[in-house]
Amino acid sequence: MTPKQKTIAKSVTLSGTGLHTGINVDATFHPAGENTGILFQRIDLPGSPIIKASADLVVETARNTVIEEKGARIGMVEHSLSALSSLEIDNILITVTGPEMPILDGSAKNYLDAFTSAGITTLTADREVFEIKDPIVYSDEERGIEIMALPADEFSISVMIDYNSEVLGNQFASLAHLSDYAKEIASSRTFVFFRELEILWKNNLIKGGSLDNAMVVLERELPQVELDRVADLIGKPRVQTQAQGILSTTKLNFSNEPARHKLLDLIGDLKLIGTPLKGKIIATRPGHHSNVEFAKLVKLAIKKEKTKNIVPSYDPNAAPKYDINRIMSFLPHRPPFLLVDRIIEVSDTMILGLKNVSMNEPFFVGHFPEEPVMPGVLIVEALAQCGGILVMQTVDNPKDYSSYFLKIDNVRFKRKVVPGDTLLLKMELLEPVRRGIVRMRAQAFVGNQLATEGEMMAQLVRNKDIKK
């Protein structure tokens, strides 16, 4: 049977200190209707703005995951999201009275206990699950980071960490079933290295930190006088080192607790995809930045899967959105290299153009004399020009800018394009435009057949900057 979406049965509140700000925060979790998703609401700000839990809205990944929408932000979201993910809760509204979620004991256990006590309600809408059919890989070779998703019959996740620490060594953690999360992962606490404490404190980054909500890892044996000096500096009680080289007011819950916490964080950050996964996740030295970048790759794969079989249609009797004169106001191209005849549809994220292919095209003279075929590179160019028009809509004076393609990936040609064909050119943003960089999915159709597809990355540049 198709699984159904879930929410909590009643509202529940957790209160505590923010790890980085030291501000006391109340976070109340409310039931939400189907297809709501996970929403955070800053009720301490004017207008009580809402922030959607989305990888596209992540603005900071230094020691926690911070999301921001329209100027409102909320940090330390990963622990609550991890607990929600373990219970397969899809819809919830979280009202918060401060800029970050409470750290509580540094794990996800208090969140999980609160959601369990509130009860789970099954909704009527189907739960969409994305099945990993082809490997998805994020890697940072310089830092030795790799996260991959592989096909599998159900969701599972494993993490390996190595910080060149004699105390931690190489650690491995895995979760074969989400049903084991409460016992195996939830109580794993966050950790920090002793060498980082003084710098973090001086930069006001751990105002709410204590040995009650974080483990401090010693990378080498230190004299007690040095431990006392740092404890006094940051205003925390003096403690003795545990046998494992850990400073904490409590004993380790697991011998590999740091690795388990990294797994906890990864599950929470993957909740920002917005769609649960069916597949095996394998991560080496993951962190919030790599987690979010991997989540974005998965989101792109989901988007492409949803749109790959959608054939655009148009009414030839309808007036175009942009005629050829308007098109030339956006593009510097001119005949015989202007390869878009009209724009049929356009929005903030998608554009649909048309190219009528006639025997009068100059390239048919030599390509090929006995069998005229439109060169694949010119189909790609037509798509690029269509995408350029989409991008130019984001600036006030299009003639002051030019778009230059930086990369073209995964281009495939499915059928020949010949005289008499009408090419429908579809360009769709894969992610929001950032600092002039644009990523687009490109598709060219002839009738109901896909002729060409690929992905393109372009940069929008002001013309005066080019001249410099």
Summary of the structure (lengths in Angstrom):
residues: 468
radius of gyration: 26.6
end to end distance: 62.2
largest distance: 88.1
contacts: 1516
relative contact order: 0.11
helix: 26%
strand: 32%
